[in-house]
Amino acid sequence: MVDPDTDLTGLEVYAWIDWNRNGDWSDAGEQIVADNAAIANAQTPYNFTVPANASLGYTYMRVRVCSSSGCNNPIGEAADGEVEDYRIFISNLNLVNTCDQLYVTESTTESGNYSYSAVTPVQLLTFEFNNIVTRINYNLLNALAFDRDTGLMYFTFNNQVGNTSGNIELVVTDTSGTSFISLGEIISDGTYTINDLAGGGVTVNAGDPLPSNIGGKYPSQYGDNFTR
């Protein structure tokens, strides 16, 4: 809704989404709204279709309003109006919030080649492991957590590349393992000292990513599970 007290005349509304997440809104198909005859103080719906090849994960939408001076460009100056950016999440995940099984990540190696499995009780102290997705290539995939509102499943992993030290990053999927989508590194909102059981510790400051050595080198070699 455009402010009813606006003094803009010949109101125009434009919007773009960075579908391929390359940091701009200049690629083909990224403009989703081009309305050069918008009405102030009106809730006007704008429909668009998410491209099949859209990159999954967080991206940004830019919205511009102006008068008939024209602002049909995601960047650059205009004589009047306003620009707002919105962080949005693109996914193909199923928002089914029923959690009626145990879930576990399994691997026999330190990095990569994980299985995401459902664990079903068969009889007393006997369980059946059913693979949902196999050969998941995340280093030290760990720490499952289920969001009861959305039905999404969250993991952490070590984003280490080669011999360089990595940081802890989040990845999300659903109970069916439709896709595994990175949400980026975990960033500290203050100064904290985190200790592990081995007697070590690490201090992080505001704005720092959480380093991968929190909790020791092998926190998830055998997987972690989650119960409803």
TORZA-886714 format. One record per residue: residue in three letters; x, y, z of N, C-alpha, C, O, CB in turn. Coordinates in steps of 0.05 Angstrom, whole numbers, plus 32768, in hexadecimal, padded with zeros to 4 digits. Glycine has a CB too. Example, Ala and Ser with C-alpha at 12.3 -4.5 7.8 and 13.67 -1.06 7.14 Angstrom:
<pts>
ALA81087F8E809C80F67FA6809C81087FBE809C811D7FBE80A980E27FA780B5
SER81017FD3808E81117FEB808F81028001809D810C801780A1811A7FF48072
</pts>
This chain:
<pts>
MET80117FE880008000800080008012801980008025801B800F7FED80008019
VAL800B802C7FEF801A80457FED800E805980017FF5805A8003801B80517FD0
ASP801E8068800F8016807B80237FFF808C8018800280998004802D808C802D
PRO7FE8808D80267FD1809E801C7FD780BB801C7FCA80CB800F7FB98098802D
ASP7FEC80C4802C7FF280E0802D800880E88019801280FE80197FFC80E78049
THR800F80D58007802480DC7FF3801B80F37FE1800480F67FDB802A80C37FE2
ASP802F81037FDA802981197FC7803381127FAB803481237F9A803681327FD1
LEU803980F87FA6804180F07F8C802A80F07F79801380E87F80804E80D47F8D
THR802F80F97F61801A80F87F4C802480E57F36803C80E37F32801381147F41
GLY801180D87F28801A80C57F14802A80AF7F20803F80A87F16802A80D37EFE
LEU802080A47F36802F80907F46803880787F368028806D7F27801E80887F5D
GLU805180707F3A805C80587F2C806880457F428074804F7F55807280607F18
VAL8065802C7F3D806F80177F4F807E80037F3F80747FF87F2B8059800A7F60
TYR80977FFC7F4780A77FE87F3980B47FD67F4E80BA7FDF7F6580BD7FF67F28
ALA80B97FBD7F4780C67FAA7F5A80D67F967F4A80D07F8F7F3380B17F9C7F6B
TRP80EB7F8C7F5780FD7F797F4C81057F647F6181067F6B7F7981177F867F40
ILE810B7F4C7F5981157F377F6B812E7F2C7F5E812F7F257F4681007F207F70
ASP81447F297F6D815D7F1E7F64815B7EFF7F6481647EF27F7681757F277F76
TRP814E7EF57F4F81487ED87F4E81617EC77F4E81617EB17F5B81387ED17F35
ASN81777ECF7F41818F7EBF7F4081A37EC67F5681B97EBA7F57819C7EC17F25
ARG819C7ED87F6881AB7EDF7F7F81C87EE77F7881DB7EDF7F8681AC7EC87F93
ASN81CB7EF77F6381E67EFF7F5B81EB7F1C7F6381FF7F287F5B81E97EFC7F3D
GLY81D97F287F7381DF7F427F7E81D47F597F6F81DA7F707F7581FB7F467F81
ASP81C47F547F5A81B87F6B7F4B819C7F637F4381937F4C7F4681C97F737F33
TRP818D7F767F3781727F717F2D81717F777F0F815B7F7E7F05815E7F837F3C
SER81867F737F0181887F7B7EE581857F647ED181867F687EB981A27F897EDF
ASP81817F4B7EDC817F7F347ECA81637F317EBF81507F3C7ECA81877F1B7ED8
ALA81607F237EA981467F1F7E9C81337F127EAF81397EFF7EBC814A7F0E7E82
GLY811A7F1D7EAF81057F117EC081067F197EDD80F57F0F7EEC81077EF47EBE
GLU81187F2B7EE5811A7F327F0181077F497F0981037F4E7F2181367F397F08
GLN80FC7F577EF580E87F6B7EFC80CD7F5D7EFF80C47F507EEC80E77F827EE7
ILE80C07F617F1680A77F537F1B808F7F667F1B80787F5D7F1880A87F447F35
VAL80947F807F1E807E7F947F1D80877FAC7F0D809D7FB67F0F80777F9D7F3A
ALA80757FB57EFB807A7FCD7EEB805F7FDB7EE880517FD67ED480877FC77ECF
ASP80577FEB7EFB803D7FF87EFC804180167EFB804980227F0F802D7FEF7F15
ASN803B80227EE3803F803F7EE18025804E7EE5802380667EDE804B80457EC5
ALA801180417EF07FF8804E7EF67FED80447F117FD5803D7F137FE380497EDF
ALA7FFE80427F257FF780387F3F7FE4804C7F4D7FE480647F47801080327F51
ILE7FD580427F617FC280527F707FCB80547F8D7FCF803F7F9A7FA580477F6E
ALA7FCD806C7F987FD4806F7FB47FBE80667FC67FA780667FBE7FDB808D7FBA
ASN7FC5805D7FDE7FB280547FF27FA1803D7FE87F89803C7FED7FA1806A7FFB
ALA7FAD802B7FD87F9F80147FCE7FB07FFB7FD17FC87FFC7FCB7F9780187FB0
GLN7FA47FE57FD97FB27FCC7FDB7FB07FBE7FC07F9C7FB07FBA7FA77FBA7FF2
THR7FC57FC17FB17FC47FB67F957FD57F9C7F957FED7F9E7F9A7FCF7FCB7F81
PRO7FCA7F857F8E7FDA7F6C7F8C7FE97F6C7F727FDF7F747F5D7FC87F547F8F
TYR80017F627F7480127F5D7F5C801A7F407F5B80287F377F6E802B7F707F5B
ASN80127F327F4780187F157F4580317F107F3480367F1E7F2180017F067F3A
PHE80417EFD7F3C80597EF57F2D805E7ED87F3180547ECC7F4480717F077F34
THR806E7ECC7F2080757EB07F2180937EAD7F2780A47EBA7F1B806E7EA17F07
VAL809A7E9C7F3A80B67E977F4180C27E867F2A80B77E707F2480B97E887F5C
PRO80D77E8F7F1D80E37E7F7F0880EC7E637F1180F57E607F2880FA7E8E7EFB
ALA80EA7E507F0080F27E357F0781107E337F0D81187E227F1D80EB7E227EF0
ASN81207E457F01813D7E447F0681467E587F1B815E7E5E7F1C814B7E497EEC
ALA81337E627F2B813B7E757F40814E7E687F54814A7E507F5B81227E807F4F
SER81627E767F5D81757E6C7F7181687E6B7F8C815C7E7F7F95818F7E7D7F71
LEU816A7E547F9A815D7E517FB4816D7E5E7FCA81867E5C7FCA81587E347FB9
GLY815F7E6B7FDD816D7E777FF381637E947FF781507E9C7FEA818B7E777FEF
TYR81717EA38008816A7EBF800D81727ED07FF581887ECD7FEA81777EC98027
THR81617EE37FEE81677EF77FDA81587F107FE1814D7F137FF781607EEC7FBD
TYR81587F247FCF814C7F3E7FD581397F477FBF813D7F427FA781627F537FD9
MET81247F547FC881117F617FB681137F7F7FBA81157F897FD180F37F577FBC
ARG81147F8E7FA481157FAB7FA680FB7FB77F9A80F27FAE7F85812D7FB77F96
VAL80EF7FCA7FA980D67FD77FA180DC7FF57F9F80E880017FB180BF7FD17FB5
ARG80D380027F8980D6801F7F8680BB802B7F7F80AB80207F6F80EB80257F6F
VAL80B580427F8B809E80527F8480A8806E7F7E80BB80787F8A808980527F9B
CYS809A807B7F6B80A180967F64808A80A37F55807580957F5180BB80977F53
SER808D80BC7F4E807880C97F3E807E80C37F20808F80B27F1A807780E77F43
SER807180D17F0F807580CD7EF2809080D57EE8809680D37ED0806080DC7EE3
SER80A280DD7EFB80BD80E37EF380CB80CA7EEA80DF80CB7EDB80CD80F07F0A
GLY80C180B27EF380CD80997EE980E2808E7EFB80F5809C7F0180D7809C7ECD
CYS80DF80757F0380F480677F1380F5804A7F0C80F980397F1D80EF806B7F32
ASN80F080447EF280EF80287EE9810B801D7EE5811280147ECF80DE80267ECF
ASN811A801D7EFB813580127EFB813C800B7F188136801B7F29814A80267EEE
PRO81477FF47F1D814D7FEC7F3981627FFD7F4681647FFE7F5F81557FCF7F3A
ILE8172800B7F368187801D7F41818580387F348177803C7F2081A480107F3D
GLY8193804C7F3F819380667F33818180797F42817180717F52818B80657F16
GLU818480927F3C817580A77F49815A80AC7F3D815680A67F25818580C17F49
ALA814880B77F4D812E80C07F44812880DA7F52813280DF7F68811780AB7F48
ALA811780EB7F46811181057F51810281037F6C810481157F7C810281167F3E
ASP80F380EE7F7080E380EB7F8880DD80CD7F8C80E680BC7F7C80C980FB7F87
GLY80CF80C77FA180C780AB7FA680D6809E7FBC80E280AB7FCE80CB809B7F8D
GLU80D680837FBC80E280747FD180EC80597FC680E0804E7FB380CE80707FE9
VAL8101804E7FD3810B80337FCC810C80237FE68115802C7FFA812780357FBF
GLU8101800A7FE581037FF87FFB810C7FDD7FF281047FD37FDD80E77FF6800A
ASP811E7FD0800281287FB57FFC811D7FA28011811B7FA9802981477FB57FFC
TYR81167F8A8009810B7F75801A811B7F5B8016811F7F52800080ED7F708015
ARG81237F50802D81317F36802C811B7F20802B81097F1F803C81447F328044
ILE811C7F0F801781097EF9801481177EDF8011812F7EDE800C80F77EFF7FFB
PHE81087EC9801481137EAE801381057E9E7FFD80ED7E9C7FFC81107EA0802E
ILE81157E947FEA810B7E847FD481107E677FDA81277E5F7FDF81177E8D7FB9
SER80FB7E567FD981007E3A7FDE80EA7E2A7FD080D67E347FC881007E347FFC
ASN80EF7E107FCE80DB7DFD7FC480D47DE97FDA80CB7DD37FD480E67DEE7FAB
LEU80D87DF17FF380D37DDF800980B67DDC801080A67DEF800C80E37DE88022
ASN80AF7DC5801B80937DC08023808E7DC88040809C7DBF8052808C7DA2801F
LEU807B7DD9804480757DE3805F80617DD1806D804A7DDA8073806B7E01805E
VAL80697DB8807280587DA5808080647DA2809C807A7D98809F80567D898071
ASN80557DAC80B080617DAD80CB805A7D9680DD805B7D9880F580587DC680D8
THR80547D7F80D180507D6680E0806B7D5880E580797D5280D1803C7D5380D2
CYS80727D5480FE808B7D46810480847D2D8113807F7D2E812C809F7D588115
ASP80827D168106807A7CFD8112808F7CE7811180897CD0811480607CF38105
GLN80A87CEF810C80BE7CDC810B80D77CE8811880D77D00811E80C47CD580ED
LEU80EA7CD7811C81057CE1812381147CE68109810F7CD880F581147CCC8135
TYR81267CFA810981367CFF80F281537CFF80FA815A7D078110812E7D1B80E5
VAL81657CF780E881817CF580EE81927CFA80D6818A7CF380BF81877CD980FA
THR81A97D0680DA81BD7D0780C581D37CF380CB81DB7CF180E281C97D2480C2
GLU81DC7CE580B781F07CCF80BB82077CD280A782037CD9809081E37CB380B9
SER821F7CCB80B182367CC9809F824C7CB980AD824E7CBA80C582407CE68097
THR825B7CAB809D82717C9C80A8828C7CAA80A382A17CA080AA82737C7F809D
THR828A7CC2809782A37CD1809282A07CEC809F828A7CF480A882A77CD48073
GLU82B67CFB80A082B67D1580AD82A77D2A809C829C7D3C80A782D37D1E80B2
SER82A87D278082829D7D3C8071828D7D30805A82957D1C804F82B27D4F8067
GLY82777D3D805382687D36803B825A7D1B803D825E7D0C8051827A7D368024
ASN824B7D158029823E7CFB8026822D7CF3803E82307CDE804982527CE58021
TYR821B7D06804782097D00805D81EF7CF5805281E87CF9803B82047D1A806D
SER81E17CE7806481C67CDE805F81B37CEC807281B97CEF808A81C37CBF8061
TYR819C7CF4806881877D00807881717CEA807A81667CE38065817C7D1B806C
SER816C7CE08092815B7CC9809481457CCD80A981487CDD80BB816C7CB1809C
ALA81307CBD80A5811A7CBC80B8811E7CA280C881257C8D80BE80FE7CBD80AB
VAL81197CA480E2811D7C8D80F481017C8580FF80F47C95810D81317C94810C
THR80F97C6D80FA80DF7C63810280E27C4D811780EF7C39811180CF7C5A80EA
PRO80D57C50812E80D67C3A814280C77C21813680B17C23812C80C97C42815D
VAL80D47C0A813880C87BF1812F80BD7BE1814680A67BD8814580DD7BE0811F
GLN80CD7BDE815A80C47BD1817380D67BDC818980E67BED818480C67BB28171
LEU80D37BD281A180E17BDC81B880FF7BDD81B2810C7BC881AD80DC7BCC81D1
LEU810B7BF581B481287BF981B081327BF08194814A7BEB819181377BEA81C5
THR81207BEF818181287BE88165811D7BFE815381067C068154811D7BCC815D
PHE812F7C07814181287C1D812F812F7C16811381427C07810E81357C378138
GLU81207C22810081257C1E80E4812D7C3980D8811F7C4D80DC810C7C1380D5
PHE81447C3A80CA814E7C5280BE81477C5280A1814E7C408092816D7C5580C2
ASN81387C67809881307C69807C813C7C83807081357C99807981117C69807A
ASN814D7C7F805D815A7C96805081457CA8804281357C9E803281707C8D803D
ILE81467CC2804781367CD5803981467CE08022813C7CE1800B812C7CEC804C
VAL815E7CE9802881717CF38013818C7CE9801A81947CE9803281707D138011
THR819B7CE0800681B67CD6800B81CA7CE77FFC81C37CF87FEB81B97CB98002
ARG81E47CE4800281FA7CF27FF581F77D107FF781F97D1E7FE381FC7CE97FD8
ILE81F07D1A800F81EF7D378013820B7D41801982187D38802C81DB7D3D802B
ASN82147D53800882307D5B800A82347D74801A823A7D8A8010823C7D5F7FED
TYR82307D72803582367D878047824A7D7D805C82477D678066821C7D928055
ASN825D7D8E806282727D86807582687D888092825F7D9D809A828B7D988072
LEU82697D7280A182617D7180BD82447D7B80C1823F7D8C80D282737D8280CE
LEU82327D7080B182157D7780B3820C7D6E80CF82117D5880D782057D69809C
ASN81FD7D8080DC81F97D7C80F981E07D8B810381D57D9C80F482127D848109
ALA81D87D86811B81C67D96812B81AB7D9B811D81A57DB1811481D37DB18130
LEU819B7D86811B81807D888110816D7D978123816E7D92813B81757D6D8109
ALA815D7DA9811881497DB7812881307DBB811781327DC3810081537DD28133
PHE81197DB4812181007DB5811280EF7DCD811B80EB7DD2813280EF7D9B8117
ASP80E67DDC810780D47DF3810C80B87DEA810A80AE7DE380F580DA7E0B80F7
ARG80AA7DE98121808F7DDE8122807B7DF0811380657DE6810C80867DDB813E
ASP80817E09810F806E7E1B810080707E1780E2805B7E1780D580747E388107
THR80887E1480D8808B7E1380BB80907DF780B0808D7DF3809880A27E2580B2
GLY80997DE580C180A07DCA80B880BC7DC880AC80C27DB4809F808C7DC180A4
LEU80CC7DDD80B080E77DDC80A480FB7DD080B880F77DD280D180F07DF9809D
MET810F7DC380AE81247DB680BD813F7DC580B981477DCA80A281277D9880B5
TYR814C7DCC80CF81647DDC80CD817C7DCB80D6817A7DBB80E881627DF580DE
PHE81937DCF80C981AC7DC280CF81C27DD780D181BF7DEE80C781B37DAC80B9
THR81D87DCF80DD81F17DDF80DA82057DCE80CB82037DB680CA81FC7DE880F5
PHE82187DDC80BE822F7DCE80B182477DE080B182457DF880B582277DC58094
ASN825E7DD380AC82777DE280AB827D7DE8808E827F7DD6807D828F7DD180B7
ASN827F7E02808782827E0A806B82A07E0C806382A77E1A805182757E258067
GLN82B07DFD807182CD7DFC806B82D27DF3804E82C57DE1804482DB7DE8807F
VAL82E47E01804182EC7DFA8026830A7DF48026831A7E04802E82E67E118012
GLY83117DDB801D832D7DD4801D83397DD28039832C7DC7804B833E7DE7800C
ASN83507DDE803D835D7DDD805783587DF6806883647DF9807D837B7DD98053
THR83487E08805D83427E21806C832E7E1B8082831D7E09807F83397E37805A
SER832F7E2B8097831C7E2780AD83017E3280A482FF7E46809683257E3680C7
GLY82EB7E2480AB82D17E2C80A382C17E3880B982CA7E3A80D082C27E148098
ASN82A97E4180B382967E4C80C6827D7E3B80C682797E2A80B482907E6980C0
ILE826C7E3F80DB82547E3080DD823E7E3D80CC82397E5580CF824B7E2D80FB
GLU82317E2E80BB821D7E3880A982037E2980AD82037E1280B582267E37808B
LEU81ED7E3680A781D27E2980AA81C97E1F808F81CE7E2B807A81BE7E3D80B6
VAL81BB7E08808F81AE7DFE807781927DF58080818E7DEC809681BE7DE6806A
VAL817E7DF7806E81637DF0807481587DDD8060815F7DDF804881517E098076
THR81467DCB806881387DB98057811C7DB4806381157DC1807681477D9E8052
ASP810D7DA2805780F47D9A806380F57D7D806B810A7D70806780DC7D9F804F
THR80E07D72807580E17D56807F80E47D42806880EB7D2B806C80C87D4F808E
SER80DF7D4B804F80E27D3A803880FE7D3D802B81047D2E801880CD7D408023
GLY810E7D50803481287D55802881267D5F800B81367D587FFA81387D3C8028
THR81127D708006810D7D7A7FEA81257D887FDF812E7D827FC980F57D8D7FEA
SER81307D9A7FEE81497DA97FE781587DAF8001814C7DB0801681437DC37FD7
PHE81727DB47FFE81827DBD8015818D7DD8800D819D7DDB7FFB819A7DA8801B
ILE81837DED801C81887E09801481997E16802A81917E178041816D7E188010
SER81AF7E21802181C17E2F803481B47E4A803C81A97E58802C81DC7E348028
LEU81B67E50805681AB7E69806181C27E7C806981BD7E928073819A7E648079
GLY81DB7E74806481F17E85806A81FD7E7F808681F37E6F809581E97EA28069
GLU82137E8D808C82217E8980A582117E9480BC82017EA780B9823D7E9680A3
ILE82167E8980D4820B7E9380ED821C7EAA80F782347EA680FC82087E7C8102
ILE82107EC280FA821F7EDA810282187EE1811F82017EE2812782197EF180EF
SER822D7EE5812F82297EEC814B821D7F08814E82257F1A814082447EEA815B
ASP820A7F0B816181FF7F258166820C7F33817E82027F49818781E17F23816B
GLY82217F288189822F7F3481A082497F2681A582527F168194821D7F3381B9
THR82557F2B81BB826F7F1E81C382697F0781D6825D7F0B81EB82827F3381D0
TYR82727EEF81CE826D7ED781DE82867EC681DF82957EC581CC82557EC781D3
THR828A7EB881F5829E7EA381F782907E8881F882807E84820B82B17EA8820F
ILE82957E7681E682887E5C81E4829D7E4781EB82B17E4581DE827B7E5781C8
ASN82977E38820082A97E238209829F7E07820182877E0381FE82AD7E248227
ASP82B17DF481FC82A97DD981F682B17DC6820C82C07DCE821E82B57DD081DB
LEU82A87DAE820B82AD7D9B822182CA7D93822382D37D8A8238829C7D82821D
ALA82D97D96820E82F57D8F820F83067DA4821D831F7DA1822083007D8B81F2
GLY82FA7DBA822583097DCF823383117DE68222831D7DF9822C83207DC38240
GLY830C7DE4820883137DFA81F682FD7E0F81F582E87E0B820183197DF081DB
GLY83017E2481E782ED7E3881E482F57E4C81CE830B7E4C81C582E97E4781FE
VAL82E17E5B81C682E67E6F81B182D57E8881B882BE7E8581C182E07E648194
THR82DF7E9F81B282D07EB881B782C97EC4819C82D97EC7818A82E17ECC81C7
VAL82AF7ECC819A82A67ED98181829B7EF5818982907EF8819E82917EC88172
ASN829E7F07817782957F23817B827D7F28816982787F19815682AB7F378176
ALA826F7F3E816E82587F45815E82607F48814082747F55813A824B7F5F8167
GLY82517F3B812F82577F3B811282697F258109826D7F2280F182647F55810C
ASP82757F15811B82867EFF811482757EE7810D82617EE28119829A7EF8812B
PRO827D7ED780F982717EBD80F4827A7EA9810982907EAC811482777EB280D8
LEU826A7E95811082727E81812382867E6E8116827F7E62810182597E72812E
PRO829E7E6B812182B27E5A811482AC7E3D8118829D7E35812A82CE7E608120
SER82B67E2D810682AF7E10810682BB7E01811D82B37DEA812282B87E0480EC
ASN82CF7E0C812B82DB7DFD814182CB7DFE815B82D47DF4817082F77E078146
ILE82B47E0B815B82A27E0A817282987DEE8176828D7DE28164828A7E1E816F
GLY829C7DE3818E82927DC8819482A57DB2818B829E7D9B818E82787DC48187
GLY82BD7DB8818182CF7DA3817A82CE7D9D815C82BD7DA7814E82CA7D8B818A
LYS82E07D8C815482E37D87813782CE7D74812C82C67D76811582FE7D7B8132
TYR82C57D61813D82B37D4C813382987D4D814082907D38814C82C07D318136
PRO828A7D63814082707D64814E825A7D53814182467D4E814E82677D808151
SER825D7D4B812882467D3F811B824E7D27810A82407D2080F782397D53810A
GLN82647D1A8110826D7D0480FF82597CEE80FD82567CE180E982887CFA8109
TYR824A7CEA811382377CD48113821A7CDF811282077CD08116823A7CC3812C
GLY82177CF8810D81FC7D03810A81EF7D0B812481F67D02813981EB7CF080FB
ASP81DA7D1B812281C97D23813881AD7D1D813081A67D1E811881CE7D408140
ASN819C7D18814381807D13813C816D7D26814B81757D34815E81787CF78142
PHE81557D26814281417D38814E81277D278152811F7D188141813B7D50813B
THR811B7D2C816881017D1E816E80EC7D33817280F17D49817C81047D0C8186
ARG80D47D2C816A80BE7D3F816D80B67D44818A80A47D53819080A57D35815D
</pts>
